[in-house]
């Protein structure tokens, strides 16, 4: 039970921190980032991966144990939390939501906040609507996309919590 709540707390802190990161990606029409967002900003041990069967050197193991102890967790709980966080990041990057109308204005984005992937498509029919109408449709599509992304993030979080419970 302690493990479950520790993992939830750790993942919620990671999500809260990522919501306040600057978004240079929003400056371009379409972008994809290969920058890895680290929950600890590079401090402490590197996060364990799915391949935990590989023996870690003594220094890496000590770093994991030190970081886990600082958070009031065991090394196993910490590794589980890191795997859950990595899984959550991957699922949020992969989940794409669409909003608007493909005939005029279409916005496609991932569910991250701010989005790592943001594609805006404006067709010739959309341009023919005029600047004011097109602007309104674009703002509506972006707002609708933000709402859909919020729902998508909640779905990803629920999937992660179910995975943690099954461990």
C-alpha positions as CSV (number, residue, x, y, z in Angstrom):
1,X,0.0,0.0,0.0
2,X,2.9,2.4,0.8
3,X,4.5,1.6,-2.5
4,X,1.3,2.5,-4.4
5,X,0.9,5.8,-2.7
6,X,4.6,6.6,-3.1
7,X,4.4,6.0,-6.8
8,X,1.3,8.1,-7.2
9,X,2.9,10.9,-5.3
10,X,6.1,10.7,-7.3
11,X,4.3,10.6,-10.6
12,X,2.0,13.5,-9.7
13,X,5.0,15.6,-8.8
14,X,6.6,14.8,-12.1
15,X,3.4,15.8,-14.0
16,X,3.1,19.0,-11.9
17,X,6.7,19.9,-12.7
18,X,6.4,19.3,-16.4
19,X,3.3,21.6,-16.7
20,X,5.5,24.6,-15.8
21,X,8.4,23.9,-18.2
22,X,8.9,26.6,-20.9
23,X,7.7,25.8,-24.4
24,X,9.9,26.8,-27.2
25,X,8.2,24.2,-29.3
26,X,5.0,26.2,-29.6
27,X,6.8,28.8,-31.7
28,X,6.8,26.7,-34.8
29,X,3.9,25.3,-36.8
30,X,5.0,21.7,-36.4
31,X,7.6,20.4,-34.1
32,X,8.9,17.3,-32.4
33,X,11.3,17.4,-29.5
34,X,13.9,14.8,-28.7
35,X,14.7,16.5,-25.5
36,X,14.3,14.2,-22.5
37,X,12.5,15.8,-19.5
38,X,14.1,14.5,-16.3
39,X,12.1,14.6,-13.1
40,X,15.1,15.4,-11.0
41,X,16.8,17.8,-13.4
42,X,19.9,15.6,-13.7
43,X,20.5,15.2,-9.9
44,X,20.9,11.9,-8.4
45,X,21.2,8.5,-10.1
46,X,20.1,7.8,-13.6
47,X,16.6,6.4,-13.8
48,X,16.4,2.7,-14.2
49,X,14.9,1.2,-17.3
50,X,12.9,-1.8,-18.2
51,X,16.1,-3.8,-18.3
52,X,16.6,-3.9,-14.6
53,X,17.9,-7.4,-14.9
54,X,21.2,-5.9,-16.1
55,X,23.6,-5.6,-13.1
56,X,24.2,-2.0,-12.2
57,X,27.7,-0.9,-11.1
58,X,28.1,-0.2,-7.4
59,X,28.2,3.6,-8.0
60,X,24.8,3.5,-9.9
61,X,23.3,1.2,-7.3
62,X,24.4,3.5,-4.5
63,X,23.0,6.5,-6.3
64,X,19.6,4.8,-6.7
65,X,19.6,3.8,-3.0
66,X,20.6,7.3,-2.0
67,X,17.9,9.0,-4.1
68,X,15.3,6.5,-2.9
69,X,16.2,7.0,0.7
70,X,16.0,10.8,0.3
71,X,12.4,10.3,-0.9
72,X,11.5,7.8,1.9
73,X,11.3,4.9,-0.5
74,X,13.1,1.6,-0.9
75,X,15.3,1.1,-4.0
76,X,12.7,-1.3,-5.4
77,X,9.9,1.2,-4.9
78,X,12.0,3.9,-6.5
79,X,12.7,1.7,-9.6
80,X,9.0,0.9,-9.9
81,X,8.2,4.6,-9.7
82,X,10.8,5.4,-12.4
83,X,9.5,2.7,-14.7
84,X,5.9,4.0,-14.2
85,X,7.1,7.6,-14.9
86,X,8.9,6.4,-18.1
87,X,5.8,4.5,-19.2
88,X,3.6,7.6,-18.6
89,X,5.9,9.9,-20.6
90,X,5.9,7.4,-23.5
91,X,2.2,7.0,-23.5
92,X,1.6,10.8,-23.3
93,X,4.0,11.4,-26.2
94,X,2.3,8.7,-28.3
95,X,-1.3,9.8,-27.6
96,X,-2.4,12.3,-30.3
97,X,-5.7,14.2,-30.2
98,X,-7.3,16.0,-33.1
99,X,-9.6,19.0,-33.0
100,X,-11.2,21.3,-35.5
101,X,-12.4,20.4,-39.0
102,X,-10.1,18.7,-41.6
103,X,-11.9,20.8,-44.3
104,X,-10.8,24.1,-42.8
105,X,-8.6,24.1,-39.7
106,X,-7.3,21.0,-38.0
107,X,-5.1,20.9,-34.9
108,X,-3.2,17.7,-34.0
109,X,-1.2,17.6,-30.8
110,X,0.0,15.2,-28.1
111,X,-1.4,15.3,-24.6
112,X,1.6,16.9,-23.0
113,X,1.3,20.3,-21.4
114,X,2.8,22.1,-23.2
115,X,2.7,19.9,-26.3
116,X,5.8,18.4,-27.7
117,X,4.1,17.8,-31.0
118,X,1.7,20.4,-32.5
119,X,0.5,20.3,-36.1
120,X,-1.9,23.0,-37.4
121,X,-3.3,22.5,-40.9
122,X,-5.2,25.3,-42.6
123,X,-6.7,24.3,-46.0
124,X,-7.4,26.6,-48.9
125,X,-11.1,26.4,-48.0
126,X,-10.2,27.7,-44.5
127,X,-8.2,30.6,-46.0
128,X,-11.2,31.4,-48.2
129,X,-13.3,32.0,-45.0
130,X,-11.5,35.3,-44.3
131,X,-9.1,36.4,-41.6
132,X,-11.6,37.0,-38.8
133,X,-13.6,33.7,-39.3
134,X,-10.4,31.7,-39.8
135,X,-8.9,33.2,-36.6
136,X,-12.0,32.3,-34.6
137,X,-12.0,28.8,-36.0
138,X,-8.3,28.4,-35.2
139,X,-8.7,29.6,-31.6
140,X,-11.7,27.3,-31.1
141,X,-9.7,24.3,-32.5
142,X,-6.8,25.1,-30.2
143,X,-9.0,25.4,-27.1
144,X,-10.9,22.2,-28.0
145,X,-7.5,20.5,-28.5
146,X,-6.4,21.6,-25.0
147,X,-9.6,20.2,-23.5
148,X,-9.1,16.9,-25.4
149,X,-5.4,16.8,-24.3
150,X,-6.5,17.2,-20.6
151,X,-8.8,14.2,-21.0
152,X,-6.0,12.2,-22.7
153,X,-3.6,13.0,-19.9
154,X,-6.2,11.7,-17.4
155,X,-6.5,8.5,-19.4
156,X,-2.8,8.0,-19.5
157,X,-2.6,8.6,-15.8
158,X,-5.3,6.0,-15.2
159,X,-3.5,3.5,-17.3
160,X,-0.3,4.1,-15.4
161,X,-2.1,3.7,-12.0
162,X,-3.6,0.4,-13.2
163,X,-0.1,-0.8,-14.3
164,X,1.3,0.2,-10.9
165,X,-1.5,-1.7,-9.1
166,X,-0.7,-4.8,-11.2
167,X,3.0,-4.8,-10.1
